[in-house]
Structures are given as C-alpha cells and as structure tokens.
Amino acid sequence: MTLLRRVMALPDPRFGTPRVLGVDDFAIRRGQTYSTVLTSVEDRRVVDVLPTREAGPLAAWLDRHPGVEIICRDRAGAYAEGARRGAPDALQVADRFHLWQGLGRAVETCVAAHRDCLRTPAPSGTLTEATRPAPGRSQDDAEPAGRRAERKKAAHALVHEMLAQGHSRRAIARHLGWGLNTVLRYANAARWQDTIRDNRPRPSRLDPYKPYLERRFAEGCTSVTRLHSELIAEHAPVTYGMVRAHIASLRGAPAAAQPRPPTVRQGTGWLTRHPATLTEEDRTGLKDVLARCPELARQPGTSATSARHSPTTSAARSPPGSTRSTPTSYLASRASHSTCSETSTP
C-alpha cells in the first residue's frame, strides 16, 4: 500500500463543537450545485460540509451539536432560518467579508443615483461673478514677451538714450538707418510697451464674456442663438455678430481635451477605501466629487473608516430573525429617493 493510500485510509479527525461557528456556501459546480462549509472560527479549521445550502441540513447539524454560542454567517435567509431553528440561543453575526460587500453595494447604489454629479462640473446656465466685468478692470495687463518684445524694448531704450545725449530725431534716424516715423514712434512712447499695443486686437465689449463663451463651447453648447440669448439675459452689452464671430474662431481652433469624469466604480472606491490608501490624485478626485455632490458627503457609511478598524464579528450584530437597520441598509434606502440640492441648468 502506498503512502498516499495509507493517509487516505486514516479516520477523519474528530473535532469538538466549536463555540464560534462559521457558515458559508461554496460552489461544487458554479451556477448549479452549491454546498455549505462549516468552520471553527477560533481554530480556523473546517468542521463539516453539508450537501446543500438550505435551512434544514444546517438546523439538523446544530441540533446534533449543541453548544454553539456564536454563528458567523453570510446574510442568506436560509442560513438565518436554519440557525434560528437549530440554535435559538446563539448570537448571529455577519462576517466581515459580507458586511463589507453589502456596504460596497449600498455605496455603489448611492453613487449611481447621483451619477449626474460626476459628469457635471458646475451649473453652466448662468454667468459667474468672475465672468462679470468689474469697473475699472484692465482687459489685458500682461506684459508682452517674446523676441519681438525684446527688440522693441532694446530699440526704445536706444532711442531715448540718444535723445538724452542731445541728438535730434532726424539725426537718430540717419545714424540708425531707420525711418523718421519709426524713430518718432519710439521717441513719443513713454514706455516701450506702448510701441506694440497698436498691433494688438482692439478691445471689445465681448472681452469680459469670452471666458464664459469658451467654457460653454467646451461643454458642448455651440448654438450662437442660445449663447447670445444667455448673455442678453444677463444684460451683457453684446451683439449677435460679436458672439457669432467669436464662436466661429473657436470652431476653427483645436478643442482642448476635457478630463474624463470619474466612473461610478471609481467614486465608490474613493468613498469606501481607507483614506491612507488613497493616492494624491484619488484624494483630489474625491474632494471634487464631494464638492459637486454634497448629498454624498452627508450619507452615513460613506467614509467607512471607523468600521474598518472594528473586530471581525462585532459589526452588524443582530439577534436571530431580527431585521435591525444597519448603515448600509439606510444608505441604500436614502439613495433610492434622494437627489442633490444643486442641479445643472440644461
């Protein structure tokens, strides 16, 4: 007889009735045949295997093995019924895996109910305060830069240096080989920046509203009539032709790639994972989502930080047959009928 056959011929080890019994199902043939495995939670050993995952075999096993004080099970109704019938005095608790699985599904349901907040960055039907023109505000105070600006600055300094030495404007033009009008332009300019402002686009009444138009265009609103109506509703002193010309220039420019909004699964992961495991990018995304959707920040159970540090069998305790409300069930019920207080304008 081989060594393997000798091992197989040994009698099965006998264990005493465990004080804390773990009950869970496993698939013999996934989707068709399932059985139940009974384990000793304290010893971390398999105690027995039941042929089905129905209430009858579990109740019969508990009748034959009295002394179980705690039953750690998943949330199947058949196991609850079998535990109630076979060990009515035992305390039933939810195991950590199924507790977190239920919490994750409840949070995912809540996030899915607010999926519009993930896609909408901000209400876009009205002008923001930053878009409205402020009195006395300069339209373009940025200092010119580039090679052309450097040439203008050097030429302006040279002309004014020769003027300070007592040279006339005509003498400066002859010495430098420039036209008289060019020298006059530099001589009459108090600052070198004034020499290149003539080449800039003329200021327009539409300038304060261009950022708003560009944002609305990036959001997908390309109707000139609608955009003009939105500006007129805000008493903007613009004409239809101004809006049409600016939108035409935007259509010809390459569109900037917009960042993809987070998915429901990403939002769920940000809410349920421990804050210490989140990357800097994840923290920024979570902060942005909570700012856009305050309803998610107010839901109980979304941070999930206190429960993560609780003992395995201390969460979701309930007496046999009870249906006490848990944070996950409350979260799911709130998600079915709650909406954000801030909605975007179509």
VMD Tcl script that draws the C-alpha trace (Angstrom):
set ca {
  {0.00 0.00 0.00}
  {1.37 3.39 -0.99}
  {1.88 6.22 1.45}
  {-0.97 8.19 -0.12}
  {-3.38 5.28 0.33}
  {-2.31 4.89 3.96}
  {-3.07 8.59 4.57}
  {-6.44 8.28 2.86}
  {-7.28 5.24 5.00}
  {-6.83 7.17 8.23}
  {-10.07 8.06 10.02}
  {-11.26 11.64 9.76}
  {-10.19 13.78 12.71}
  {-12.95 14.49 15.16}
  {-13.41 18.00 16.50}
  {-15.47 19.18 19.39}
  {-18.41 21.51 18.87}
  {-16.97 24.95 18.14}
  {-18.01 27.90 20.27}
  {-17.91 30.23 17.25}
  {-19.23 28.55 14.10}
  {-18.62 29.95 10.62}
  {-21.25 29.19 7.98}
  {-20.74 29.91 4.29}
  {-21.52 28.39 0.92}
  {-19.22 27.26 -1.88}
  {-19.81 26.10 -5.43}
  {-19.26 22.50 -6.48}
  {-20.46 23.46 -9.95}
  {-20.82 27.20 -10.27}
  {-24.32 28.32 -11.05}
  {-25.83 24.85 -10.46}
  {-24.65 22.96 -7.36}
  {-23.75 24.59 -4.03}
  {-22.89 23.17 -0.63}
  {-22.26 24.58 2.84}
  {-18.95 24.57 4.70}
  {-18.87 24.80 8.50}
  {-15.70 26.10 10.13}
  {-14.39 26.78 13.60}
  {-13.64 30.50 13.54}
  {-11.35 30.35 16.57}
  {-9.32 27.35 15.31}
  {-9.61 28.25 11.61}
  {-10.37 24.65 10.69}
  {-13.10 23.02 8.65}
  {-15.59 21.19 10.87}
  {-18.04 19.70 8.38}
  {-19.55 20.02 4.91}
  {-23.30 19.98 4.29}
  {-24.71 18.76 0.95}
  {-26.87 21.84 0.30}
  {-27.20 25.46 1.38}
  {-30.76 25.14 2.67}
  {-32.02 25.72 6.20}
  {-32.89 22.06 7.01}
  {-29.40 20.48 6.98}
  {-27.94 23.37 9.00}
  {-30.70 23.15 11.61}
  {-30.24 19.37 11.88}
  {-26.46 19.72 12.32}
  {-26.93 22.30 15.08}
  {-29.42 20.00 16.83}
  {-26.80 17.21 16.85}
  {-24.03 19.55 18.07}
  {-25.33 21.70 20.92}
  {-23.09 24.32 22.49}
  {-22.61 26.80 19.61}
  {-22.69 30.30 21.10}
  {-21.98 32.50 18.06}
  {-22.82 31.84 14.40}
  {-20.85 33.91 11.95}
  {-22.65 33.66 8.62}
  {-23.39 35.43 5.40}
  {-26.71 37.22 5.01}
  {-28.62 34.42 3.28}
  {-32.13 33.95 4.60}
  {-31.83 30.15 4.61}
  {-28.85 30.26 6.98}
  {-30.68 32.68 9.26}
  {-33.67 30.36 9.42}
  {-31.53 27.26 9.98}
  {-29.58 28.96 12.78}
  {-32.80 30.16 14.41}
  {-34.30 26.66 14.38}
  {-31.17 24.69 15.32}
  {-29.60 27.08 17.87}
  {-32.20 29.60 19.03}
  {-29.97 30.90 21.84}
  {-26.90 31.51 19.64}
  {-25.93 35.03 18.63}
  {-25.92 35.54 14.86}
  {-23.40 37.96 13.41}
  {-22.43 38.92 9.87}
  {-18.90 38.03 8.77}
  {-16.59 40.83 7.75}
  {-16.45 39.93 4.05}
  {-20.21 40.04 3.52}
  {-20.55 43.10 5.72}
  {-18.09 45.00 3.52}
  {-19.65 43.55 0.39}
  {-23.05 44.85 1.45}
  {-21.61 48.23 2.34}
  {-19.83 48.48 -1.01}
  {-23.01 47.64 -2.92}
  {-25.02 50.16 -0.92}
  {-22.47 52.91 -1.56}
  {-22.34 51.99 -5.24}
  {-26.13 52.26 -5.43}
  {-25.98 55.69 -3.79}
  {-23.22 56.91 -6.13}
  {-25.10 55.57 -9.16}
  {-28.17 57.55 -8.09}
  {-26.01 60.69 -8.25}
  {-24.09 59.82 -11.41}
  {-25.11 63.15 -12.99}
  {-23.00 64.94 -10.38}
  {-19.94 63.01 -11.56}
  {-20.40 64.23 -15.12}
  {-21.44 67.83 -14.46}
  {-18.58 70.08 -13.27}
  {-20.72 73.07 -12.32}
  {-24.05 74.73 -13.15}
  {-23.39 76.40 -16.52}
  {-26.58 78.25 -17.39}
  {-25.67 81.49 -15.63}
  {-22.69 83.78 -15.53}
  {-20.36 83.53 -12.58}
  {-19.18 86.54 -10.64}
  {-15.70 86.15 -12.11}
  {-17.17 86.45 -15.61}
  {-18.97 89.71 -14.99}
  {-16.88 92.76 -15.94}
  {-15.58 94.71 -12.96}
  {-15.46 98.52 -13.14}
  {-12.01 99.89 -13.87}
  {-10.63 96.45 -14.58}
  {-7.98 96.32 -17.29}
  {-8.70 93.88 -20.08}
  {-5.11 92.87 -20.68}
  {-2.46 93.81 -18.14}
  {0.01 91.09 -19.07}
  {3.46 92.31 -20.07}
  {4.42 91.40 -23.67}
  {7.03 88.68 -24.04}
  {8.99 87.04 -26.83}
  {11.67 88.02 -29.31}
  {9.62 90.83 -30.83}
  {9.05 92.35 -27.39}
  {12.78 92.19 -26.65}
  {13.59 94.01 -29.91}
  {11.01 96.69 -29.13}
  {12.40 97.15 -25.63}
  {16.00 97.49 -26.88}
  {15.03 99.93 -29.66}
  {13.02 102.11 -27.27}
  {15.94 102.26 -24.81}
  {18.38 103.12 -27.61}
  {16.28 105.99 -29.00}
  {15.72 107.54 -25.58}
  {19.42 107.19 -24.71}
  {20.40 109.11 -27.87}
  {17.76 111.74 -27.15}
  {19.25 112.21 -23.67}
  {22.67 112.77 -25.31}
  {21.22 115.72 -27.27}
  {20.74 114.14 -30.73}
  {17.76 115.24 -32.79}
  {15.18 112.82 -34.08}
  {16.32 113.22 -37.68}
  {19.95 112.64 -36.66}
  {18.95 109.48 -34.82}
  {17.05 108.23 -37.89}
  {20.09 108.87 -40.13}
  {22.51 107.28 -37.67}
  {20.43 104.11 -37.18}
  {19.18 103.92 -40.75}
  {15.57 103.88 -39.62}
  {12.63 105.80 -40.97}
  {11.74 109.04 -39.26}
  {8.26 107.78 -38.35}
  {9.79 104.75 -36.64}
  {12.06 106.96 -34.53}
  {9.15 109.28 -33.74}
  {7.05 106.33 -32.55}
  {9.77 105.24 -30.11}
  {10.53 108.81 -29.02}
  {6.87 109.66 -28.31}
  {6.25 106.45 -26.33}
  {6.71 106.90 -22.58}
  {7.06 103.12 -22.14}
  {8.35 100.52 -24.54}
  {5.11 98.54 -24.11}
  {3.22 101.39 -25.79}
  {5.05 100.73 -29.06}
  {3.42 97.34 -29.62}
  {-0.09 97.95 -28.34}
  {-1.18 99.20 -31.72}
  {-0.69 95.69 -33.11}
  {-2.93 94.09 -30.52}
  {-6.59 93.34 -31.16}
  {-8.83 96.23 -30.34}
  {-10.74 95.91 -27.07}
  {-14.31 94.75 -27.49}
  {-17.41 94.76 -25.32}
  {-17.35 90.97 -25.66}
  {-13.95 90.56 -23.98}
  {-15.27 90.13 -20.40}
  {-17.65 87.41 -21.61}
  {-15.22 85.40 -23.76}
  {-14.20 83.02 -20.91}
  {-17.87 82.22 -20.33}
  {-18.44 81.55 -24.05}
  {-15.35 79.36 -24.24}
  {-16.46 77.32 -21.23}
  {-19.97 76.83 -22.62}
  {-18.49 75.90 -26.01}
  {-16.25 73.28 -24.34}
  {-19.33 71.87 -22.57}
  {-20.96 71.25 -25.94}
  {-23.22 74.30 -26.39}
  {-22.32 75.57 -29.88}
  {-25.58 77.38 -30.74}
  {-24.84 81.07 -31.34}
  {-28.51 81.95 -30.81}
  {-28.64 80.25 -27.42}
  {-25.34 81.70 -26.24}
  {-26.37 85.19 -27.34}
  {-29.69 84.79 -25.50}
  {-27.88 83.76 -22.31}
  {-25.68 86.86 -22.45}
  {-28.63 89.15 -23.20}
  {-30.48 87.65 -20.23}
  {-27.58 88.83 -18.07}
  {-27.79 92.32 -19.64}
  {-24.46 91.96 -21.46}
  {-23.87 94.81 -23.97}
  {-23.04 92.47 -26.88}
  {-24.49 91.89 -30.32}
  {-25.31 88.71 -32.18}
  {-22.47 89.40 -34.63}
  {-19.89 89.60 -31.83}
  {-20.93 86.23 -30.45}
  {-21.05 84.64 -33.89}
  {-17.54 85.85 -34.79}
  {-16.04 84.55 -31.55}
  {-17.77 81.16 -31.82}
  {-16.51 80.88 -35.41}
  {-12.96 81.37 -34.17}
  {-13.49 78.68 -31.54}
  {-14.76 76.23 -34.15}
  {-11.56 76.69 -36.13}
  {-9.28 76.20 -33.09}
  {-8.36 72.70 -31.89}
  {-10.52 71.71 -28.92}
  {-8.79 71.11 -25.62}
  {-9.22 67.60 -24.31}
  {-11.57 67.54 -21.32}
  {-10.67 65.24 -18.42}
  {-12.86 62.15 -18.25}
  {-15.36 62.23 -15.38}
  {-14.95 59.54 -12.74}
  {-17.00 56.38 -13.10}
  {-19.43 55.06 -10.51}
  {-16.95 52.34 -9.58}
  {-14.17 54.90 -9.08}
  {-16.38 57.07 -6.89}
  {-17.41 54.05 -4.85}
  {-13.78 53.06 -4.34}
  {-12.83 56.55 -3.18}
  {-15.64 56.56 -0.62}
  {-15.12 53.07 0.81}
  {-11.35 52.70 0.81}
  {-9.26 53.72 3.81}
  {-8.01 57.32 3.41}
  {-4.42 56.18 3.99}
  {-4.56 54.01 0.84}
  {-5.73 56.83 -1.45}
  {-3.21 58.46 -3.75}
  {-2.95 62.23 -4.11}
  {-4.91 62.01 -7.36}
  {-7.62 59.94 -5.66}
  {-7.92 62.46 -2.82}
  {-8.29 65.30 -5.32}
  {-10.97 63.38 -7.22}
  {-12.86 62.55 -4.01}
  {-12.74 66.17 -2.85}
  {-14.05 67.33 -6.22}
  {-16.91 64.79 -6.19}
  {-17.99 65.72 -2.66}
  {-17.86 69.42 -3.55}
  {-20.12 68.84 -6.55}
  {-22.46 66.46 -4.70}
  {-22.93 67.44 -1.02}
  {-25.57 64.72 -0.68}
  {-22.87 62.03 -0.89}
  {-20.86 63.67 1.88}
  {-23.93 63.61 4.17}
  {-24.68 59.89 3.69}
  {-23.78 57.67 6.68}
  {-21.28 54.91 5.99}
  {-19.52 56.56 3.07}
  {-16.28 57.25 4.91}
  {-16.23 53.71 6.30}
  {-13.18 54.45 8.40}
  {-14.50 53.55 11.84}
  {-15.99 50.22 10.79}
  {-12.77 49.14 9.09}
  {-11.00 49.03 12.43}
  {-13.73 47.08 14.25}
  {-13.30 43.40 15.14}
  {-14.39 40.80 12.61}
  {-17.55 39.71 14.41}
  {-18.53 42.97 16.10}
  {-20.33 44.61 13.17}
  {-23.96 44.22 12.24}
  {-24.84 42.15 15.28}
  {-28.50 41.16 15.46}
  {-30.48 38.55 17.36}
  {-31.86 35.60 15.40}
  {-34.58 36.56 12.99}
  {-34.20 40.30 13.63}
  {-34.14 42.89 10.85}
  {-32.35 45.74 12.60}
  {-31.48 48.62 10.26}
  {-27.75 49.00 9.53}
  {-25.85 51.91 7.97}
  {-25.74 50.07 4.64}
  {-29.48 49.49 4.51}
  {-30.11 53.11 5.49}
  {-27.70 54.30 2.81}
  {-29.41 52.19 0.16}
  {-32.85 53.44 1.17}
  {-31.66 57.05 1.06}
  {-30.12 56.55 -2.37}
  {-33.43 55.34 -3.80}
  {-35.18 58.67 -3.26}
  {-32.53 61.33 -2.58}
  {-31.22 63.81 -5.11}
  {-28.69 66.59 -4.96}
  {-29.84 70.04 -4.00}
  {-27.73 71.53 -6.80}
  {-28.81 70.67 -10.32}
  {-27.27 71.88 -13.54}
  {-29.20 74.08 -15.94}
  {-29.83 72.31 -19.26}
}
mol new
graphics top color blue
foreach p $ca { graphics top sphere $p radius 0.5 }
foreach p [lrange $ca 0 end-1] q [lrange $ca 1 end] { graphics top cylinder $p $q radius 0.2 }
display resetview
